[in-house]
Amino acid sequence: MNIELNITQSLKDQFQKYFKLKEVQGEYFLNTAIGGGQGMEFLDFPGQMEFYHFKKSYFKTPISMKSVNPVDTEWFLIHINLSKTKQQKRVADESIDFQKHLPIGLLLYGPGLEIETQLPAHVEMELASIHFHRSFLDTYFDNWTNYIDANKNLV
């Protein structure tokens, strides 16, 4: 299954489109034809910030996912691997293993970043993602641009 995520748009809406999520008591579950396991928890915070916890789950078929954050974006995504297994990602021409408890277990999808991820079938995964607009930083942090280079991706 091929997926393309646009970081500037609602991730929940895109996940619902591709994975046909079903909401049950505030959690979102994969369509049983696509995968299984626990649900996705979604929290929407003031100031244009969203938190996603993809609890332990798996896909029944391999997933090829391309995540794109345009150069002129105002949106950021922090992605944290909580799994016991690595995820293989490709950034430009470099392959990386995105793992828990290693320096590459945290990714910041900033402006101009494209990441390709291969998710194998029947491999349990758990992830957390924080999706936020530049205005979130403006609202809660004074002079944040003096300390954070928003154009530098952390991979």
N, C-alpha and C positions, 0 to 999 in steps of 0.2 A: 504494500500500500504506500503510495507517495503522498506526502503532506507538505504544504508550504505555509509557514506561519509568517505573518507580517507583524512585527513587534509594535507597530504604531496603532494596531487595532485591538479590540477586545480579545484576549486570549480565550476566555471562557466561551465566547460565541464561536470562535474558530474550532475549539475542541468539540463543542456540541455538533458543529457541522461535520467534521471529519469522523469523529468517534461515536456519533449518535448517542450522546450521554443521556442517561435517564436520571432525573432528580428524585431522590427518596429521602425524605426528612432532612432536607438541607445539604445532602451530599450528592455528588454526581458520579454515576457508575457507567463504565464502558458497556456498550451494547454487547450482549453475550456472544454474538457472532464474531465480534472483534477481539474481545479479551475477557479477563476476569480478575478477581481479587477484590481488594477494598476500594473505597470510593475516593473521589477528589473533594477536598474541602476548599471552599472559596470564601474569602472575606474581602469585602469592599470597604476601604477606609476613606475618610474625608481627605481632600487634598489630592485626589487622583492617584491613589495607590491601591493596589490589589495584592492579596496574598493567596497563593495556591499551594496546597499540600496534596501531592499525588501520593496517596498512601500505597502500601504494598499491592502491586498489581502486575499484570503481564498482558502481552498481546498474543493472539493465536497465530498471527502471520507476521513476518518481518515488516518493519516500518522504516521507510526512508524519509527523514524529515529535514527540510531545509528551513532555517529560521533566518529572516532578513530584517535588518534594521537600517533603513535608508540613511544616507549621508546627512540629510537635512532634518533628521528626527528630533523630536522633543521628548521621546520616550526612552526608557531604560529598562533592562530586565536583569535581575540578579538570579542566577540559577544555581542551586545547590544539590549535589548528588548525595542522597542519604542511603543509597543501596550498598549492599555488600559486594556488588559487581560493578565493573567499570562500564562506561559508555564510550563508544568510539565516536569521535567527532573529527570533522575536517574543517579547518579554518585556512582559507586561501589554499596553499599547496601543502600545508602542514597537517599531519595526522596527530591527534592527541588522545590519550586515554584519560577520561574524565572520571576520577575516583574519589571516594570518601577518604578522609584523613590524609590527603596529599595536597600539595600546593595547588594542584589543578582541580580540586574538588569544588571550586567556586568559579563561576563565570559571570562576567559583566558584559552584557550585550549593549554596547554603546553605538554611537553613530557610525554608519558604514560597515557594520559587521554582518557577514554572512557565515552561518555555521551549518554544516551538514552532519546529521546524526543518523547512525544505523542502529536500530533497535531490533535485536533478534527475537524470534518467537520463543515463547515459554520461558523467558528469563524474568524473574521477579525484580521489579524496580521500585524505588521510592525516591521522590524528588520534592523539593520545595522551590518555589519561584516567587520573587517579589517584582511586580510590574508597576512602574511609577513614572509619572510625568515630571519633567524638569521643574514645574511649578511646585511640586511637593518639596523639593530641596529649597526653593525660594521661600516657601511658607515657614518651614521649620528650622532652617539654618541660616544664620547671618553670614554673609560673605563667604559662602561655601566655595565659590569659584577660586578663592585664594588658596584652597587646600585640595580641591579635587579637579583633576583634568578630565572633563567630561568627554573629551575626544579621544581619550586613550582607553582602549578596551583591555580588560583583565581576562586573560585566557591562560 
